[in-house]
Amino acid sequence: MLHYAVVFFVIALIAALFGFTGIAAGAAGIAKILFVVFLIFAVATFIFGRTRKG
């Protein structure tokens, strides 16, 4: 999932470089959402992984 967030971030940078502001904003928004979802899953995995070992 982090990979897709990075891909959309790169797409946003390239689109912004060429002046496609609508596409850049959309890709940046998707990248932000995917990154937040990745962080939530990473924290949940860390917390639940620590509690099951006990």
CHARMM internal coordinates of N, CA and C (Angstrom, degrees):
IC EDIT
DIST 1 N 1 CA 1.4464
DIST 1 CA 1 C 1.5269
ANGL 1 N 1 CA 1 C 110.08
DIST 1 C 2 N 1.3268
ANGL 1 CA 1 C 2 N 115.91
DIHE 1 N 1 CA 1 C 2 N -37.44
DIST 2 N 2 CA 1.4593
ANGL 1 C 2 N 2 CA 118.92
DIHE 1 CA 1 C 2 N 2 CA 177.09
DIST 2 CA 2 C 1.5257
ANGL 2 N 2 CA 2 C 110.01
DIHE 1 C 2 N 2 CA 2 C -63.24
DIST 2 C 3 N 1.3135
ANGL 2 CA 2 C 3 N 116.15
DIHE 2 N 2 CA 2 C 3 N -33.50
DIST 3 N 3 CA 1.4598
ANGL 2 C 3 N 3 CA 120.46
DIHE 2 CA 2 C 3 N 3 CA 178.28
DIST 3 CA 3 C 1.5349
ANGL 3 N 3 CA 3 C 110.67
DIHE 2 C 3 N 3 CA 3 C -61.15
DIST 3 C 4 N 1.3284
ANGL 3 CA 3 C 4 N 116.91
DIHE 3 N 3 CA 3 C 4 N -44.38
DIST 4 N 4 CA 1.4611
ANGL 3 C 4 N 4 CA 120.33
DIHE 3 CA 3 C 4 N 4 CA 179.25
DIST 4 CA 4 C 1.5195
ANGL 4 N 4 CA 4 C 111.50
DIHE 3 C 4 N 4 CA 4 C -65.83
DIST 4 C 5 N 1.3144
ANGL 4 CA 4 C 5 N 117.64
DIHE 4 N 4 CA 4 C 5 N -35.79
DIST 5 N 5 CA 1.4676
ANGL 4 C 5 N 5 CA 120.65
DIHE 4 CA 4 C 5 N 5 CA 177.28
DIST 5 CA 5 C 1.5231
ANGL 5 N 5 CA 5 C 110.30
DIHE 4 C 5 N 5 CA 5 C -63.20
DIST 5 C 6 N 1.3254
ANGL 5 CA 5 C 6 N 116.63
DIHE 5 N 5 CA 5 C 6 N -41.62
DIST 6 N 6 CA 1.4656
ANGL 5 C 6 N 6 CA 120.33
DIHE 5 CA 5 C 6 N 6 CA 178.90
DIST 6 CA 6 C 1.5298
ANGL 6 N 6 CA 6 C 110.28
DIHE 5 C 6 N 6 CA 6 C -67.28
DIST 6 C 7 N 1.3316
ANGL 6 CA 6 C 7 N 117.12
DIHE 6 N 6 CA 6 C 7 N -39.58
DIST 7 N 7 CA 1.4705
ANGL 6 C 7 N 7 CA 120.55
DIHE 6 CA 6 C 7 N 7 CA 179.05
DIST 7 CA 7 C 1.5234
ANGL 7 N 7 CA 7 C 110.52
DIHE 6 C 7 N 7 CA 7 C -61.92
DIST 7 C 8 N 1.3294
ANGL 7 CA 7 C 8 N 117.54
DIHE 7 N 7 CA 7 C 8 N -46.17
DIST 8 N 8 CA 1.4552
ANGL 7 C 8 N 8 CA 119.91
DIHE 7 CA 7 C 8 N 8 CA 179.13
DIST 8 CA 8 C 1.5272
ANGL 8 N 8 CA 8 C 111.45
DIHE 7 C 8 N 8 CA 8 C -66.65
DIST 8 C 9 N 1.3273
ANGL 8 CA 8 C 9 N 118.04
DIHE 8 N 8 CA 8 C 9 N -32.43
DIST 9 N 9 CA 1.4599
ANGL 8 C 9 N 9 CA 121.06
DIHE 8 CA 8 C 9 N 9 CA 176.44
DIST 9 CA 9 C 1.5271
ANGL 9 N 9 CA 9 C 110.26
DIHE 8 C 9 N 9 CA 9 C -65.02
DIST 9 C 10 N 1.3178
ANGL 9 CA 9 C 10 N 117.06
DIHE 9 N 9 CA 9 C 10 N -43.01
DIST 10 N 10 CA 1.4651
ANGL 9 C 10 N 10 CA 120.94
DIHE 9 CA 9 C 10 N 10 CA 178.24
DIST 10 CA 10 C 1.5337
ANGL 10 N 10 CA 10 C 110.38
DIHE 9 C 10 N 10 CA 10 C -64.91
DIST 10 C 11 N 1.3189
ANGL 10 CA 10 C 11 N 117.11
DIHE 10 N 10 CA 10 C 11 N -41.00
DIST 11 N 11 CA 1.4647
ANGL 10 C 11 N 11 CA 120.41
DIHE 10 CA 10 C 11 N 11 CA 176.62
DIST 11 CA 11 C 1.5276
ANGL 11 N 11 CA 11 C 110.23
DIHE 10 C 11 N 11 CA 11 C -60.59
DIST 11 C 12 N 1.3287
ANGL 11 CA 11 C 12 N 116.27
DIHE 11 N 11 CA 11 C 12 N -41.05
DIST 12 N 12 CA 1.4661
ANGL 11 C 12 N 12 CA 120.14
DIHE 11 CA 11 C 12 N 12 CA 178.55
DIST 12 CA 12 C 1.5193
ANGL 12 N 12 CA 12 C 111.29
DIHE 11 C 12 N 12 CA 12 C -63.60
DIST 12 C 13 N 1.3239
ANGL 12 CA 12 C 13 N 117.00
DIHE 12 N 12 CA 12 C 13 N -40.88
DIST 13 N 13 CA 1.4689
ANGL 12 C 13 N 13 CA 119.88
DIHE 12 CA 12 C 13 N 13 CA 178.91
DIST 13 CA 13 C 1.5208
ANGL 13 N 13 CA 13 C 111.98
DIHE 12 C 13 N 13 CA 13 C -65.17
DIST 13 C 14 N 1.3194
ANGL 13 CA 13 C 14 N 116.48
DIHE 13 N 13 CA 13 C 14 N -43.03
DIST 14 N 14 CA 1.4663
ANGL 13 C 14 N 14 CA 120.27
DIHE 13 CA 13 C 14 N 14 CA 179.94
DIST 14 CA 14 C 1.5243
ANGL 14 N 14 CA 14 C 110.56
DIHE 13 C 14 N 14 CA 14 C -66.51
DIST 14 C 15 N 1.3250
ANGL 14 CA 14 C 15 N 117.00
DIHE 14 N 14 CA 14 C 15 N -42.51
DIST 15 N 15 CA 1.4651
ANGL 14 C 15 N 15 CA 120.52
DIHE 14 CA 14 C 15 N 15 CA 178.66
DIST 15 CA 15 C 1.5233
ANGL 15 N 15 CA 15 C 110.99
DIHE 14 C 15 N 15 CA 15 C -64.26
DIST 15 C 16 N 1.3182
ANGL 15 CA 15 C 16 N 117.47
DIHE 15 N 15 CA 15 C 16 N -38.49
DIST 16 N 16 CA 1.4630
ANGL 15 C 16 N 16 CA 120.45
DIHE 15 CA 15 C 16 N 16 CA 178.37
DIST 16 CA 16 C 1.5264
ANGL 16 N 16 CA 16 C 110.71
DIHE 15 C 16 N 16 CA 16 C -67.48
DIST 16 C 17 N 1.3178
ANGL 16 CA 16 C 17 N 116.21
DIHE 16 N 16 CA 16 C 17 N -35.04
DIST 17 N 17 CA 1.4629
ANGL 16 C 17 N 17 CA 120.78
DIHE 16 CA 16 C 17 N 17 CA 179.23
DIST 17 CA 17 C 1.5296
ANGL 17 N 17 CA 17 C 110.95
DIHE 16 C 17 N 17 CA 17 C -63.60
DIST 17 C 18 N 1.3167
ANGL 17 CA 17 C 18 N 116.37
DIHE 17 N 17 CA 17 C 18 N -38.39
DIST 18 N 18 CA 1.4584
ANGL 17 C 18 N 18 CA 120.42
DIHE 17 CA 17 C 18 N 18 CA -179.39
DIST 18 CA 18 C 1.5228
ANGL 18 N 18 CA 18 C 113.40
DIHE 17 C 18 N 18 CA 18 C -89.27
DIST 18 C 19 N 1.3270
ANGL 18 CA 18 C 19 N 117.99
DIHE 18 N 18 CA 18 C 19 N -1.72
DIST 19 N 19 CA 1.4534
ANGL 18 C 19 N 19 CA 121.03
DIHE 18 CA 18 C 19 N 19 CA 174.47
DIST 19 CA 19 C 1.5132
ANGL 19 N 19 CA 19 C 116.09
DIHE 18 C 19 N 19 CA 19 C 92.44
DIST 19 C 20 N 1.3174
ANGL 19 CA 19 C 20 N 117.62
DIHE 19 N 19 CA 19 C 20 N 10.67
DIST 20 N 20 CA 1.4631
ANGL 19 C 20 N 20 CA 120.47
DIHE 19 CA 19 C 20 N 20 CA 177.56
DIST 20 CA 20 C 1.5299
ANGL 20 N 20 CA 20 C 108.20
DIHE 19 C 20 N 20 CA 20 C -87.06
DIST 20 C 21 N 1.3245
ANGL 20 CA 20 C 21 N 116.34
DIHE 20 N 20 CA 20 C 21 N 81.70
DIST 21 N 21 CA 1.4621
ANGL 20 C 21 N 21 CA 119.87
DIHE 20 CA 20 C 21 N 21 CA -171.74
DIST 21 CA 21 C 1.5282
ANGL 21 N 21 CA 21 C 112.49
DIHE 20 C 21 N 21 CA 21 C -67.64
DIST 21 C 22 N 1.3299
ANGL 21 CA 21 C 22 N 117.84
DIHE 21 N 21 CA 21 C 22 N -36.07
DIST 22 N 22 CA 1.4667
ANGL 21 C 22 N 22 CA 120.08
DIHE 21 CA 21 C 22 N 22 CA 179.31
DIST 22 CA 22 C 1.5110
ANGL 22 N 22 CA 22 C 112.25
DIHE 21 C 22 N 22 CA 22 C -64.78
DIST 22 C 23 N 1.3217
ANGL 22 CA 22 C 23 N 116.35
DIHE 22 N 22 CA 22 C 23 N -44.51
DIST 23 N 23 CA 1.4623
ANGL 22 C 23 N 23 CA 121.12
DIHE 22 CA 22 C 23 N 23 CA 178.84
DIST 23 CA 23 C 1.5257
ANGL 23 N 23 CA 23 C 110.06
DIHE 22 C 23 N 23 CA 23 C -66.94
DIST 23 C 24 N 1.3277
ANGL 23 CA 23 C 24 N 116.29
DIHE 23 N 23 CA 23 C 24 N -39.98
DIST 24 N 24 CA 1.4680
ANGL 23 C 24 N 24 CA 120.00
DIHE 23 CA 23 C 24 N 24 CA 179.69
DIST 24 CA 24 C 1.5170
ANGL 24 N 24 CA 24 C 111.04
DIHE 23 C 24 N 24 CA 24 C -63.65
DIST 24 C 25 N 1.3158
ANGL 24 CA 24 C 25 N 117.37
DIHE 24 N 24 CA 24 C 25 N -41.59
DIST 25 N 25 CA 1.4632
ANGL 24 C 25 N 25 CA 120.85
DIHE 24 CA 24 C 25 N 25 CA -179.93
DIST 25 CA 25 C 1.5281
ANGL 25 N 25 CA 25 C 110.60
DIHE 24 C 25 N 25 CA 25 C -66.59
DIST 25 C 26 N 1.3237
ANGL 25 CA 25 C 26 N 116.59
DIHE 25 N 25 CA 25 C 26 N -40.84
DIST 26 N 26 CA 1.4589
ANGL 25 C 26 N 26 CA 120.25
DIHE 25 CA 25 C 26 N 26 CA 178.81
DIST 26 CA 26 C 1.5169
ANGL 26 N 26 CA 26 C 112.01
DIHE 25 C 26 N 26 CA 26 C -64.89
DIST 26 C 27 N 1.3228
ANGL 26 CA 26 C 27 N 117.07
DIHE 26 N 26 CA 26 C 27 N -45.56
DIST 27 N 27 CA 1.4652
ANGL 26 C 27 N 27 CA 120.74
DIHE 26 CA 26 C 27 N 27 CA 179.96
DIST 27 CA 27 C 1.5270
ANGL 27 N 27 CA 27 C 111.00
DIHE 26 C 27 N 27 CA 27 C -66.41
DIST 27 C 28 N 1.3206
ANGL 27 CA 27 C 28 N 117.24
DIHE 27 N 27 CA 27 C 28 N -37.65
DIST 28 N 28 CA 1.4636
ANGL 27 C 28 N 28 CA 120.14
DIHE 27 CA 27 C 28 N 28 CA 178.18
DIST 28 CA 28 C 1.5334
ANGL 28 N 28 CA 28 C 110.45
DIHE 27 C 28 N 28 CA 28 C -66.48
DIST 28 C 29 N 1.3122
ANGL 28 CA 28 C 29 N 117.22
DIHE 28 N 28 CA 28 C 29 N -38.49
DIST 29 N 29 CA 1.4605
ANGL 28 C 29 N 29 CA 120.51
DIHE 28 CA 28 C 29 N 29 CA 177.63
DIST 29 CA 29 C 1.5129
ANGL 29 N 29 CA 29 C 111.91
DIHE 28 C 29 N 29 CA 29 C -64.13
DIST 29 C 30 N 1.3249
ANGL 29 CA 29 C 30 N 116.82
DIHE 29 N 29 CA 29 C 30 N -42.91
DIST 30 N 30 CA 1.4638
ANGL 29 C 30 N 30 CA 120.93
DIHE 29 CA 29 C 30 N 30 CA 177.72
DIST 30 CA 30 C 1.5285
ANGL 30 N 30 CA 30 C 110.11
DIHE 29 C 30 N 30 CA 30 C -63.81
DIST 30 C 31 N 1.3290
ANGL 30 CA 30 C 31 N 116.80
DIHE 30 N 30 CA 30 C 31 N -41.71
DIST 31 N 31 CA 1.4664
ANGL 30 C 31 N 31 CA 120.31
DIHE 30 CA 30 C 31 N 31 CA 179.63
DIST 31 CA 31 C 1.5226
ANGL 31 N 31 CA 31 C 110.87
DIHE 30 C 31 N 31 CA 31 C -62.41
DIST 31 C 32 N 1.3253
ANGL 31 CA 31 C 32 N 117.36
DIHE 31 N 31 CA 31 C 32 N -40.00
DIST 32 N 32 CA 1.4705
ANGL 31 C 32 N 32 CA 120.53
DIHE 31 CA 31 C 32 N 32 CA 178.95
DIST 32 CA 32 C 1.5246
ANGL 32 N 32 CA 32 C 110.81
DIHE 31 C 32 N 32 CA 32 C -64.37
DIST 32 C 33 N 1.3070
ANGL 32 CA 32 C 33 N 116.74
DIHE 32 N 32 CA 32 C 33 N -44.41
DIST 33 N 33 CA 1.4640
ANGL 32 C 33 N 33 CA 120.71
DIHE 32 CA 32 C 33 N 33 CA -179.60
DIST 33 CA 33 C 1.5293
ANGL 33 N 33 CA 33 C 110.89
DIHE 32 C 33 N 33 CA 33 C -62.82
DIST 33 C 34 N 1.3235
ANGL 33 CA 33 C 34 N 117.04
DIHE 33 N 33 CA 33 C 34 N -45.88
DIST 34 N 34 CA 1.4632
ANGL 33 C 34 N 34 CA 120.57
DIHE 33 CA 33 C 34 N 34 CA 179.94
DIST 34 CA 34 C 1.5227
ANGL 34 N 34 CA 34 C 111.61
DIHE 33 C 34 N 34 CA 34 C -63.79
DIST 34 C 35 N 1.3295
ANGL 34 CA 34 C 35 N 116.95
DIHE 34 N 34 CA 34 C 35 N -36.83
DIST 35 N 35 CA 1.4577
ANGL 34 C 35 N 35 CA 119.95
DIHE 34 CA 34 C 35 N 35 CA 179.49
DIST 35 CA 35 C 1.5246
ANGL 35 N 35 CA 35 C 110.91
DIHE 34 C 35 N 35 CA 35 C -67.31
DIST 35 C 36 N 1.3201
ANGL 35 CA 35 C 36 N 117.48
DIHE 35 N 35 CA 35 C 36 N -40.78
DIST 36 N 36 CA 1.4620
ANGL 35 C 36 N 36 CA 120.97
DIHE 35 CA 35 C 36 N 36 CA 178.40
DIST 36 CA 36 C 1.5265
ANGL 36 N 36 CA 36 C 110.38
DIHE 35 C 36 N 36 CA 36 C -65.31
DIST 36 C 37 N 1.3226
ANGL 36 CA 36 C 37 N 117.55
DIHE 36 N 36 CA 36 C 37 N -42.20
DIST 37 N 37 CA 1.4675
ANGL 36 C 37 N 37 CA 120.77
DIHE 36 CA 36 C 37 N 37 CA 177.78
DIST 37 CA 37 C 1.5253
ANGL 37 N 37 CA 37 C 110.06
DIHE 36 C 37 N 37 CA 37 C -62.59
DIST 37 C 38 N 1.3332
ANGL 37 CA 37 C 38 N 116.61
DIHE 37 N 37 CA 37 C 38 N -41.27
DIST 38 N 38 CA 1.4590
ANGL 37 C 38 N 38 CA 120.59
DIHE 37 CA 37 C 38 N 38 CA 177.12
DIST 38 CA 38 C 1.5271
ANGL 38 N 38 CA 38 C 110.89
DIHE 37 C 38 N 38 CA 38 C -60.30
DIST 38 C 39 N 1.3306
ANGL 38 CA 38 C 39 N 117.94
DIHE 38 N 38 CA 38 C 39 N -44.62
DIST 39 N 39 CA 1.4607
ANGL 38 C 39 N 39 CA 120.89
DIHE 38 CA 38 C 39 N 39 CA 179.44
DIST 39 CA 39 C 1.5225
ANGL 39 N 39 CA 39 C 111.78
DIHE 38 C 39 N 39 CA 39 C -62.57
DIST 39 C 40 N 1.3234
ANGL 39 CA 39 C 40 N 117.11
DIHE 39 N 39 CA 39 C 40 N -41.29
DIST 40 N 40 CA 1.4611
ANGL 39 C 40 N 40 CA 120.96
DIHE 39 CA 39 C 40 N 40 CA 179.25
DIST 40 CA 40 C 1.5230
ANGL 40 N 40 CA 40 C 110.20
DIHE 39 C 40 N 40 CA 40 C -62.71
DIST 40 C 41 N 1.3336
ANGL 40 CA 40 C 41 N 117.25
DIHE 40 N 40 CA 40 C 41 N -46.02
DIST 41 N 41 CA 1.4627
ANGL 40 C 41 N 41 CA 120.26
DIHE 40 CA 40 C 41 N 41 CA 178.91
DIST 41 CA 41 C 1.5244
ANGL 41 N 41 CA 41 C 111.50
DIHE 40 C 41 N 41 CA 41 C -64.78
DIST 41 C 42 N 1.3240
ANGL 41 CA 41 C 42 N 117.72
DIHE 41 N 41 CA 41 C 42 N -38.79
DIST 42 N 42 CA 1.4566
ANGL 41 C 42 N 42 CA 120.98
DIHE 41 CA 41 C 42 N 42 CA -179.71
DIST 42 CA 42 C 1.5327
ANGL 42 N 42 CA 42 C 110.88
DIHE 41 C 42 N 42 CA 42 C -64.81
DIST 42 C 43 N 1.3195
ANGL 42 CA 42 C 43 N 117.27
DIHE 42 N 42 CA 42 C 43 N -44.35
DIST 43 N 43 CA 1.4637
ANGL 42 C 43 N 43 CA 120.81
DIHE 42 CA 42 C 43 N 43 CA 178.94
DIST 43 CA 43 C 1.5257
ANGL 43 N 43 CA 43 C 110.57
DIHE 42 C 43 N 43 CA 43 C -66.26
DIST 43 C 44 N 1.3274
ANGL 43 CA 43 C 44 N 117.44
DIHE 43 N 43 CA 43 C 44 N -42.51
DIST 44 N 44 CA 1.4660
ANGL 43 C 44 N 44 CA 120.51
DIHE 43 CA 43 C 44 N 44 CA 179.44
DIST 44 CA 44 C 1.5230
ANGL 44 N 44 CA 44 C 110.52
DIHE 43 C 44 N 44 CA 44 C -63.13
DIST 44 C 45 N 1.3057
ANGL 44 CA 44 C 45 N 118.11
DIHE 44 N 44 CA 44 C 45 N -41.59
DIST 45 N 45 CA 1.4602
ANGL 44 C 45 N 45 CA 121.53
DIHE 44 CA 44 C 45 N 45 CA 178.67
DIST 45 CA 45 C 1.5205
ANGL 45 N 45 CA 45 C 110.64
DIHE 44 C 45 N 45 CA 45 C -63.91
DIST 45 C 46 N 1.3176
ANGL 45 CA 45 C 46 N 116.45
DIHE 45 N 45 CA 45 C 46 N -41.26
DIST 46 N 46 CA 1.4544
ANGL 45 C 46 N 46 CA 120.35
DIHE 45 CA 45 C 46 N 46 CA 179.19
DIST 46 CA 46 C 1.5314
ANGL 46 N 46 CA 46 C 111.10
DIHE 45 C 46 N 46 CA 46 C -63.97
DIST 46 C 47 N 1.3179
ANGL 46 CA 46 C 47 N 117.06
DIHE 46 N 46 CA 46 C 47 N -45.11
DIST 47 N 47 CA 1.4657
ANGL 46 C 47 N 47 CA 121.40
DIHE 46 CA 46 C 47 N 47 CA -178.27
DIST 47 CA 47 C 1.5283
ANGL 47 N 47 CA 47 C 110.86
DIHE 46 C 47 N 47 CA 47 C -66.88
DIST 47 C 48 N 1.3267
ANGL 47 CA 47 C 48 N 117.27
DIHE 47 N 47 CA 47 C 48 N -49.28
DIST 48 N 48 CA 1.4601
ANGL 47 C 48 N 48 CA 120.03
DIHE 47 CA 47 C 48 N 48 CA -177.95
DIST 48 CA 48 C 1.5339
ANGL 48 N 48 CA 48 C 111.85
DIHE 47 C 48 N 48 CA 48 C -70.25
DIST 48 C 49 N 1.2927
ANGL 48 CA 48 C 49 N 117.77
DIHE 48 N 48 CA 48 C 49 N -29.63
DIST 49 N 49 CA 1.4628
ANGL 48 C 49 N 49 CA 121.14
DIHE 48 CA 48 C 49 N 49 CA 176.96
DIST 49 CA 49 C 1.5157
ANGL 49 N 49 CA 49 C 111.24
DIHE 48 C 49 N 49 CA 49 C -68.53
DIST 49 C 50 N 1.3189
ANGL 49 CA 49 C 50 N 116.58
DIHE 49 N 49 CA 49 C 50 N -34.84
DIST 50 N 50 CA 1.4704
ANGL 49 C 50 N 50 CA 120.21
DIHE 49 CA 49 C 50 N 50 CA 179.77
DIST 50 CA 50 C 1.5307
ANGL 50 N 50 CA 50 C 110.98
DIHE 49 C 50 N 50 CA 50 C -73.39
DIST 50 C 51 N 1.3348
ANGL 50 CA 50 C 51 N 117.99
DIHE 50 N 50 CA 50 C 51 N -33.97
DIST 51 N 51 CA 1.4498
ANGL 50 C 51 N 51 CA 119.54
DIHE 50 CA 50 C 51 N 51 CA -176.53
DIST 51 CA 51 C 1.5285
ANGL 51 N 51 CA 51 C 112.51
DIHE 50 C 51 N 51 CA 51 C -78.88
DIST 51 C 52 N 1.3000
ANGL 51 CA 51 C 52 N 119.64
DIHE 51 N 51 CA 51 C 52 N -26.09
DIST 52 N 52 CA 1.4764
ANGL 51 C 52 N 52 CA 121.98
DIHE 51 CA 51 C 52 N 52 CA -177.34
DIST 52 CA 52 C 1.5243
ANGL 52 N 52 CA 52 C 111.48
DIHE 51 C 52 N 52 CA 52 C -78.36
DIST 52 C 53 N 1.3291
ANGL 52 CA 52 C 53 N 118.16
DIHE 52 N 52 CA 52 C 53 N -24.48
DIST 53 N 53 CA 1.4685
ANGL 52 C 53 N 53 CA 119.83
DIHE 52 CA 52 C 53 N 53 CA -178.34
DIST 53 CA 53 C 1.5262
ANGL 53 N 53 CA 53 C 111.69
DIHE 52 C 53 N 53 CA 53 C -71.08
DIST 53 C 54 N 1.3365
ANGL 53 CA 53 C 54 N 116.87
DIHE 53 N 53 CA 53 C 54 N -24.51
DIST 54 N 54 CA 1.4584
ANGL 53 C 54 N 54 CA 121.56
DIHE 53 CA 53 C 54 N 54 CA -175.84
DIST 54 CA 54 C 1.4682
ANGL 54 N 54 CA 54 C 112.69
DIHE 53 C 54 N 54 CA 54 C -69.76
END
COOR INIT
IC SEED 1 N 1 CA 1 C
IC BUILD
